[in-house]
Amino acid sequence: MNQQPVGNPVAGLLLAAASTTPDAPAMVVADAPGQPVLTYRDLDERSSAVAHVLVAHAVGPGDRVAVQAEKSAAVLLLHLACARVGAVLVPINTAYTDEEVADLLADADPSLVVLDPAHLVRAGSLPTSTLDARGRGSLTEAARNQPTTFDDVARAGDDPAAMLYTSGTTGRPKAAVLSHDNLVANARHLTVAWGFTPDDVLLHVLPLFHTHGLFVAAHCSLVSGASMVLRARFDVDTVVDDLARATVMMGVPTHYTRLLTSPRFDRSATHHIRLFTSGSAPMLVETHQQVRARTGHTVLERYGMTETGMLTSNPLNGQRRVGTVGPPLPGVEVRVVDDADQRVDDATVGAVQVRGPNVFAGYWRRPELQHTEFTADGWFRTGDLGRLDAAGYLELVGRAKDLIITGGLNVYPKEVERVLDEMDDVAESAVVGVPDPDFGEAVVAVVVAEPGATIDPDRLRVEARTRLASFKVPKQVVVMDALPRNAMGKVEKNRLRARVIEAAGA
């Protein structure tokens, strides 16, 4: 049974500081000339103006607004504006190509598409607005003449607030629909668990098309009335400089391995920091040890997904167990089960399943997935393998699905294989992730040539780059005579991965 609208949960939560501390700094736009500061009053007034622009575009409650734009304060304002009009934000990875974007837009059926002016062709015949890398464009221009107050549209807690695409193993797009209650529960639990206060300054170096940067990092800062230093991209020297004015930094393992290349990343550079967090991919034990030796900080690892927000976290105060992602957050339940969905004993590896107020209800226009992705008693199947210890700490040991996480970004092998298999001279392909000291995992493709053909690995990579986002393009293409298969004809990727790793070490 649907809930009844009672205010606007997401907008009310994210803009609460605009009424309590309107003149407090909300963000420093660090890449803009002069590094302008936006207060919470500015966020309220400017997002109001953008909300009026959306209404002028006939965007209403439940309508999708897709955005593929470089990181800027304008993207955050658009997020707030979408919440205020009751629209559903659909952020799209900025690395996606014309073909990939077209597939997502065809599925999302948005009422408005916001793109960089150089990529308007991607919207086809859909209504469009523009934002460039500095937050300029037709959306910003149209907002200049709009009122700076807006009556937020009432929404129920189970109404959709965002849709994030997470490609399936079939390669067909699927979007996790996140409700107002999902986003609110996640933000409230994290600000408490990680001790956010108005005195905090978040160094924001994550992308805004991803749940980590948008619904974890930005929301923690806004909900607590803190401020953030907004950086468009990660640069080691700049980040080391910025640490002096921050108290919190959230990153992915790749960020920390790159910071360790700088001799300036030490106790002196990090003495203002109270918390480093890492997520989106597992951090190597060696990276943990090196950061602690250099800075004195133990990085807090946590675990979440596009479909769920954050699920578990090592404690802010208490033992942070390296190699684990901590116990469940308040309100979240985690269980580890066998193939019959029955709980296994402590320290026994099984499939990780979760439920809680932060867990989404399903995928956009994919009702058939309810029976495969959720259990009969309502638990979401994460696709991860793990084990819980007696203290409730979760250790992830692998993935039941073939997901590759490289530099904190998800790559599903089927997407890459589909592109490779369509290329001239390729009979078949298989894509695996192999350990990489910088990216966590590297995408490696193994291909088999058509009879009599010769494959140039460099040519395949170049051609793949025209159809795939750069992080999906294989770092290496290996040519083999045949792919290893089991008795049922299925490619044995564990054996294949072992062969690739062994060959690399030879």
Stockholm file with secondary structure:
# STOCKHOLM 1.0

chainA/1-506         MNQQPVGNPVAGLLLAAASTTPDAPAMVVADAPGQPVLTYRDLDERSSAVAHVLVAHAVGPGDRVAVQAEKSAAVLLLHLACARVGAVLVPINTAYTDEEVADLLADADPSLVVLDPAHLVRAGSLPTSTLDARGRGSLTEAARNQPTTFDDVARAGDDPAAMLYTSGTTGRPKAAVLSHDNLVANARHLTVAWGFTPDDVLLHVLPLFHTHGLFVAAHCSLVSGASMVLRARFDVDTVVDDLARATVMMGVPTHYTRLLTSPRFDRSATHHIRLFTSGSAPMLVETHQQVRARTGHTVLERYGMTETGMLTSNPLNGQRRVGTVGPPLPGVEVRVVDDADQRVDDATVGAVQVRGPNVFAGYWRRPELQHTEFTADGWFRTGDLGRLDAAGYLELVGRAKDLIITGGLNVYPKEVERVLDEMDDVAESAVVGVPDPDFGEAVVAVVVAEPGATIDPDRLRVEARTRLASFKVPKQVVVMDALPRNAMGKVEKNRLRARVIEAAGA
#=GR chainA/1-506 SS CCCCCCSCHHHHHHTTHHHHSTTSEEEEETTSTTCCEEEHHHHHHHHHHHHHHHHHTTCCTTCEEEEECCSCHHHHHHHHHHHHHTCEEEECCTTCCHHHHHHHHHHHCCSEEEECGGGGGGGTTSCEEECCTTSCSHHHHHHTTSCSCCCCCCCCTTSEEEEEECCCTTSCCCEEEEEHHHHHHHHHHHHHHTTCCTTCEEEECSCSSSHIIIIIIIHHHHHHTCEEEECSSCCHHHHHHHGGGCSEEEECHHHHHHHTTCTTCSTTTTTTCSEEEECSSCCCHHHHHHHHHHHSCCCEEEEEETTTEEEEECCSSSCCCTTCCCSBCTTCEEEEECTTSCBCCTTCCEEEEEESTTSCCEETTCGGGHHHHBCTTSCEEEEEEEEECTTCCEEEEEESSCCEEETTEEECHHHHHHHHHTSTTEEEEEEEEEEETTTEEEEEEEEEECTTCCCCHHHHHHHHHTTSCGGGSCSEEEECSCCCBCTTSCBCHHHHHHHHHHHHHC
#=GC SS_cons         CCCCCCSCHHHHHHTTHHHHSTTSEEEEETTSTTCCEEEHHHHHHHHHHHHHHHHHTTCCTTCEEEEECCSCHHHHHHHHHHHHHTCEEEECCTTCCHHHHHHHHHHHCCSEEEECGGGGGGGTTSCEEECCTTSCSHHHHHHTTSCSCCCCCCCCTTSEEEEEECCCTTSCCCEEEEEHHHHHHHHHHHHHHTTCCTTCEEEECSCSSSHIIIIIIIHHHHHHTCEEEECSSCCHHHHHHHGGGCSEEEECHHHHHHHTTCTTCSTTTTTTCSEEEECSSCCCHHHHHHHHHHHSCCCEEEEEETTTEEEEECCSSSCCCTTCCCSBCTTCEEEEECTTSCBCCTTCCEEEEEESTTSCCEETTCGGGHHHHBCTTSCEEEEEEEEECTTCCEEEEEESSCCEEETTEEECHHHHHHHHHTSTTEEEEEEEEEEETTTEEEEEEEEEECTTCCCCHHHHHHHHHTTSCGGGSCSEEEECSCCCBCTTSCBCHHHHHHHHHHHHHC
//
